[in-house]
Amino acid sequence: MKKFLLAYNPVSGDAMFKKKLDDIINRFQSRDCIVIPYRTKKESYDSFFAACIHELNADGVIAAGGDGTLHKIINMMLKENLDIPVGIIPSGTSNDFASYLVIEDNFDQYIENICVGKAQYVDVGSVGDEYFINVASAGMMTSVAHEVDTRLKNTFGKLAYYVRGIGELPRFRPLDFTIEADGEIFQEKIFFFIVINSPVVASFKNIADAKIDDGKLDMILLRHCSLPELMKIATDIIAGKNVLGNKNIIHKQAACFKFTCPDKVESDLDGELGPCLPLTVQTVSNKLKMFRL
């Protein structure tokens, strides 16, 4: 009989996952598997969480929440050298990595695959001693996710991010960046950068042809441009159009990126506050074992 530790964030998304808990447990029990719920705390996950995994001899960990919940769980597991598969039940405001895996569209099959142990190793990114599964970013948009009130996120979901982000556009100012991509060094005045592992960012799909198992990350820079040009890029992204051909977008693939800036600039890792620049972002190939469709 397989056992899974279900780590759920009680305040993710609309804070209603707890009402779905019985259905989730039933789905696993009907397949002769046991799910042990673990209610996460606001603080980072400590050695007690890892001890629970060891004590239960769990066959896998399932993260129920958004990208931030998944981020914290994988960091705990990788730092504790826990080599068991991780699954996702998307229930946050932002579920980009789960969207890339199209879990919600094939949820019953995904549960079945977890129960039979269908998994694969995927790449992650690292920044110092922190890991990220989907995106690292820095620049003028980085603070948006951290400044949106939890009540607004629970009420309006992703719309709260978009409204806040669009409202910031007129206040954008360029930053002087020096960027190194696998040894290639160049300088640019940019508004922000993102380094992605999957092609789904901020719920927008196919941002780039990124793959989670190719040993590389994709970097996208938004150059300094006029407000009308900036609005055009924003509306094209919202409309699902490919913007990589835009003259104000720089796209590069590499295993390692380095970013420096004379200004104080905070980073963001999977929607969680990261360290200030300078930043070295590296690919860690085939690091994390994940349940898959």
N, C-alpha and C positions, 0 to 999 in steps of 0.2 A: 504494500500500500504506500503510495507516494504522498509526501507531506510538503506543503508549500507555506511559506510565511508571507502573508498578505499585509504589506505595510501601506496603510491608507492615511492620507492627509485629511483631517476632518473639516478643514476650511477651504480646500481647493475648489475652484470653479464656483458653482452655486451652493457649495457646502451641503449638498444633498446626497453625497455618496453613501453615507451611513444608512440611508433608506433603501439602498440597492444591495446592501451587504448580504442580506438573507438570500437574495436571488443568486449572487455570486457563489456563496457557499453551496447552495443547492446544485448549481451547474457542475461544481467539482465533485460533490458527493455522489451525484448520479453517474459519475465516471470512476467511482471507487477511489477517489482521492480526497485527502483531508486538507482543509485550509485553516490556518491559525491566524486570526486577525491580530495586527499590531498597530495600535493607534500612535501615529507619529506626533512629535512635539515640535514646537517652533524652533527650538535649538537644534544644532547640527546633531546628526545621529552618532552616538558614541559607542564605546566598546560593549555596552549592554545589549545593543541591537545585534552586534556580531556574536555575542555570547548566546543569544537566543537561537541564532542560526546553527551554531555548533551544537547546542544542547538538544535541539530538535532533530539534528541530523537532516536538515531540510534538503529537499531535492531541487529547490529553486526559490527565488524571491520574486514576488509580484508587487510592483509599485503602482498604487492607485492614487493618482493625482495628476498634476501638470508637469511641465518640463522642469520646474524647480524641484519638485519632489523626486523625480527621477534623477536629477543631478546630484542631490544629496545622498541618495541611496547608492548610486554607482560609486561615488567618491568613498563612502564608507567601505564598500565591498572591495574596491581595488586597493585601498590603503591597508585593509586587513587581509589582503591576499586570499579572498574567498572566491574560488574558481567554480562557482555554480551558476546556472543560467538565471537571467533576469527577464521577467515579463512585465508588460505594461497594461494597465486598465486605465485608459484616458478619462480623466474626470476633472481636469483643471481648466483654467481660463485659456491657457495656451498649451496645446498638445502637439507641437510640431513634429517631434520624432515619431510619435504614434501615428500621426497623419501620414508621414512618409511610409510607414509600414502598413498603411491601410487597415489598421486593426478594427476600427469601428464598423467598416463595411463588411468585415468577415469575422465578426466577434465570436460566433459559436465555433467556427473552424479553428480560430486562434486558441480558444480554451482547449479544444481537442488536442491541438498540437503541443500545448504546454503539458497536458496530461500524459502524452506519449513520449515527451522529451525531445521534440524536434527543435534543435537549436543550432546556432552558428556563431563563430567568433567575428566580431566587428572591430573596426578602428575606433579609437577615441582621440581627442586632442588633450594636450597637457599644457598648463601654464604654471610654471614652478612646480609646487607639489599638489596642485589642484588639477582635476580632470574635467572635461566637458564632453557631452555626448553629441551635441548638435551645433552649437554656435558660440563663438567668442567675438566680442565686438567692443568698440570704443569710439568715442567722438560725441557729436552733438545730440545724438538720439539715445545714448546709453542710459541716461537718467530717467527716461520716460516710464519704463516698466516699474521702477522703484518709487515713482512719485504718484502713481495712480492709486487712489484710495481703495482699500479692500472692499468696502461696501459698493463702490462703483463697479469694480470688477465682478462682484457677485451678481449685481443687478443687470449690468449691460454687457458683461463678457468682453470679447475682443474689441467691441465697439469703443469701450473706454480707452483702450490703447490707441486706436486710430484717431479718435477725437483729440486726445492729448498730443499725439504726434503731429497731426496736421496743424494744431495750434502753435507748435514750436517752430514750424518752418520759417516764418518771417524773422525769427530771432537767430537763425543760423549764422555762424561766422566760421571762416575757414581756419584750419589748424595746420601748422607746418610740420609735416611728418617726414621722417626718414624711414624707408622700408627696405628690408632685406628679404628676398625670397630665394631660398637655396643658393645663397651666395651672390645673387644679383642685387645690387644696391641702387636705389633711386630715391629722389625726393619729390614730394607733391604737396600742394595745398589741398587739403581734403576736408569734407564735412564729417565723415565717419568711415570706418571700415567694418566689415564682417568677415570672419573666417568660419566656414561652414563644413560640416561633415556630411550632412544630408541636404537635398535640394529644397527642403521646406523650411522657410523662415518667416516668422510672424504670420503664420497661416497662409502665406503665399507660396504656391507650389512652383517647381521647376525654375527656381531662381538661377541655378546653374546645373550643369551635368555632373553633380557631385555624387560620389558613391561611397558607401560606408565600409568598403573592404578593399580599396585600391591603394592603401598605404600613403595617400595624399589628402590634403585639405584644399579647399577652394577659397581664395581671398577675393573679395569684391570691395573696391574703393569708390566712393562718390567724390569726384573732384569738385573744387570750388566752381560754382556756376551762378548764373543770375537766378532770381526768384522765379521768373516764368519757366526757365529751363528745369529748375528744381521741382516745380509743381507738375510739369509735364512728366518727369520721371516718376513722381509719386503716383500720378493718375494712371500711368501705364502699368505700374506694378500692381495697383489695385485692380485694374482691368485684366490682369493675367497675361500681359504682353511681355515678350522677351526684351529686356533692356540692355543686355550685354553688348549690343552693337552701338549703343549710345556713346558719343564722343566723351561724355563726362563720367563714364564708368570704366574702371580698369579691373580686369579679371585675370587672375593667375592661379595656377596650381603648383603646389610645392609641398614638401614634407616638413619644412621648417620656415617660419616667418619670424622676423624681428621688427618691432615697431618702437621708435623713439620720437619724442615730441618735447619741446622746451616748456610747454604749458603743463599744468597739472591736469591729467586726464585719467578718469577712472575707467575701468573695463567692466564688462558684463560677461558672465559665463552661464549660458542656459537660463537667462533671466535672473540670475543671482549676482549680487555685487562681487566683482573680482578685484584684483590688485590694481594699483595705479601704474601707469607706464613709467619706465620702459617695460616692454612685454616681449617674451619669447614664446611663440606658439608652435608646438611640435606635434607631429602625428605619432601616436603609439599604435603600431599596426597589430591587428588581431589580439587586442588586449582584453576585450570584454565578451563573455559568452551570453548570448541573448536568445530567448525563445523567438521563433519566427513562424510566418505563415507557410 
